[in-house]
Amino acid sequence: MPAHPHPAIVVAAWNRPQSLQRLLDSLAKGHYQSAATLHVSIDYHHRKDVVEVAEAFHWAHGEKVIECHPENLGLRKHILHCGGLTKTYGAIILLEDDLLAAPFMYDYACESLAFFANSESIAGISLYHYQVAESCHQPFDIWEDGSDNYFLQLPSSWGAVFSAQHWDGFIEWMTENHSRLPKLPQYIQTWSKQSWKKLYAAYLIGSNKYFSFPKHALTTNTEDFGVHANTAGLFQVPLMMGKKDWKMTLPAATELRYDAWFCLLYTSP
């Protein structure tokens, strides 16, 4: 198994200074075994208080980079830009500003990147754990098989880890297939044109790849009010606050593989 990589933490922000401050404060309290770069990418907005929050924040765990975009990209282009930073850093932890991070999030991200480094079935790693299915807003319970992760053909927009290999695979597939995307579940079809998650879901379904999800959340969606947030707390989950010896598995070694409808897949990975 390769040595643990050290991803940069990339925070995507726009116009919510209080949300950004809360996320940054949770990151400052995290556990880091080595230096970690914090890259705050701020989409253009006429108000300056988000930039002021990022500039005033003291990051004691490594380099801090503040990137201010000169024009408004919108959510999809902004996240695609952030994903592209995998070329700069090799791997990233991608967090939107309305999230909250658990203390050992960074350790989990590093361990997961190392564990899945040679897996062609994995196209990303979630830090979030579903307790409610996005497909139907009903409770989502995972079978117990002794492992600490499961697999979904759905990307995580509420805390995710990408290697350059993960992101490059997505971009290459989209370049070739953007005009003939696979059929998506109805609930995904209703997502706006600003949704990068819709595109990544199409990639997972079309290429038969998965996101690995933890059974205990390392991030949670606080569901602050925003242009693309309207479920009023439905997806807030408790965080894993302590250290854990994670027992991870690969898609071929478990039956815990779910499709984008949150239904078990009974086919080979």
N, C-alpha and C positions, 0 to 999 in steps of 0.2 A: 504494500500500500504506500502511495507517495506521501511525502511530508505534507503536513497541513498547510494549504495556501493561506494567504492573508488578504482577504478581500477588502477593498475600500468600501466605506459606508457612503452611499449616495442618497441624499435626501432631496426629493422633488417638492418644491414649494411654489406658492403663487401669491395668495392674498389673505392668508390667515396667520397673523403674527402670533396670536396666543397658542394656536395649534403647533406651530413650529417651535415655540419656546418649550412647550410641554414635551414634545418629542426629543428635542435636544437635551433637556434635563434628564430624561430617562436614559438616553445614551451615555450621558456623562457618568451615570451611576453604574454602568455596565462593567463586566469583568473582561479584561483584555490581557492575554498572555504575551502579546507583542504589540509593537506600534501599529496603529490603524489609522489610515487616512480618512478624514471626514470631508466629503465633497458636497456642498450645498448648492444645488442648481435652482435658480430662482427665475421663473418665467416672468416676462415683463408685465408690470402693473403700474399705474400712475402713482400709487401710494408707495412710500419709502420705508414704512415701518417694518416690513418683512426683512428688508436688507439690513436695517439697523439691528434687528434681533440676531441675525446671523453674524454680523460684524462684532457685536458685543459679547457673543458667546465664547467662553474660554474652553478650548478643547485640549485636555491635558494628555491625551493618549496618542498623539501623533500630529501629522500635518493637517491643517485646515485649509480648504480651498473653497472660495466663494465665487460662483459663476453667475453673473447677472446677464440675462439675455436682452438684447437691445430692442426686440420686438416680441409681441405675444405669439407664442407657438401654438397654444392650445394643448389640451391634455395629451392627446395621442402623440403629436410630434414631440412634445416635451419628454414623455416617457421613452419614446424611441431614441431620442437623443441621449437620455440617461443610460439606456441599455447599451448604446454604442460606446459608452465609457469603459466597457469591458476590454476594449482594445488598448486603452490607456493603462488600466490597472490589472488586467488579467482575469479578475473576478470582482464582482460587486455585490453588496447587499443593497437592494433597492427599496426605499421606504418613502411613501407619500406622507405629507406633513400631518395628516390626521390620525396617525398611528401612535402606538405606545409600545416600547420595547422592554422585554424582560432582561434581568441582569446578566444571564448567561447566553443571550442571543448570539453573541459573536463566537463563542466557543462552539455552539451548535452549528453555526454556518461553516466554520472551518472544518469541523469533523465531517459534515455532510459533503462538502466539496471534495475532501480526500476520499471518502468512501465511494462516491459515485463517479470519480474521475475517469474511470475506464468503461462506464456503462453507456452504451449507445441508445438505451431505452429511455434515458432520463434527459429532459430538456429544460429542467429548472428545479429549484428546491424551495418549497414554501416554508415560511416561518410561522404562518397562521394555521390554526386547526379549526375545521368546520364543526360546529355543533348543530347548525341549522343548514339544510341544503338550499343552495341558491335556486335550484330548479323548481322547488315547490314550497319553500319556506316552512318545511316540516322538520322535526328533529332528525338528526343524522347521527346514527350510532355505528361505531366501527366494531367488527368482530375482533375478538381477542385471539392473537396467534403467537404471543410471546415477544413480538417485535414492537418497536416504538415508532414505526412509520407505516404509511399506506400510500397508495398511488391513485391519482386522479388524472383523467384526460381533461383537465381544466387548470389554467394557470392561476397563480395567486397574485392578486393586486394589493393584498394587505400584508406585505412583507415577503420578499422573495430574494433568492440568491441565484445569480447567474455567473457561469464561467464564460470566457470568450468563446469557447466551443459551443456552449448552449446557445448564445445569442447569434453567433455566426450561422448556426444551423437554421435558426428561425428566419433570418434575413435572406439566406440563400433559397429556402423553400418558398418564401413569400415572393421573391423576385420571379420565380418560375411558375407560381400557381396563383398569383393575385387575381387573375381573371376567371379562375375556375375553382373557387373555394368549395369545400365539402359542405353538405347540408348540416346546419347547426340547429341545436335545440331551440324551440320557440322562444324561451326566455332570453337566450343569448341574442337572437335575432332582434329583439326589442331594444337592445342596448344602442346607445347613440353612436354616430359616426366618429365621435371623439374617443371611443373605447379602443385602446390598444389591446385590451384583454380579449376582445372579440377576435381580433386577428390571431393572437397567440393560441386561442382555443381552436381555431380552424387549423393551425399548424399541428397541434397535438393530435387532433382527430385524423387529419389527412395523412400524417406520417406515422401514426400508431406509436406515439411517444407519451410519456407521463411526466407529471410533476410529482415529486416525493413530498408528502405532507407529514408533519409530526403529529403524534397522538396527544401531545401537550403543547399548547400554544406558546411561542416565543415572541409573538406580536399580537396585538389586538387592534381592531378597527374601533376607534372611539365614536365614529359616525357624527363628527361635527357637521354642521350645516355647510353644504357646498353645492356647486352646480351639478355634480354627479353623485351626490349622496342624499338619499331620501327614505331610508328604511327605518329610521327612528329607533336605533339601538338594537335591531334584530340580530346583528352580527358581532356584537361585543361579546368577548369570551374571557374567561379567567386566564391569567398568565402563569406559566411555570416559573416560580420565583427562586427555586433552589437549584443547585448543581445536580446533574444526573449523569450516570454512566449509560449512554445511549446504546441501545441494541438495534442496529439498523439492518434492513434486509433489502434484497434486490427484487425487481418485479418477477423474475423467473422463479423465485424461492417462496412466493406467498400467493395466496388467493385474494389478497386485499387489493385488487385492482378494480377501479370504478370508472365508468364512462362519464361523459359530460352531463348525463341525466342523474348522476349520483347513484347509479345502479351497478351492481357487481357484474364484471365481465367474466364470462366462463370460457373465454378463448385463451390461447397461449399468448404470452406477452411478445 
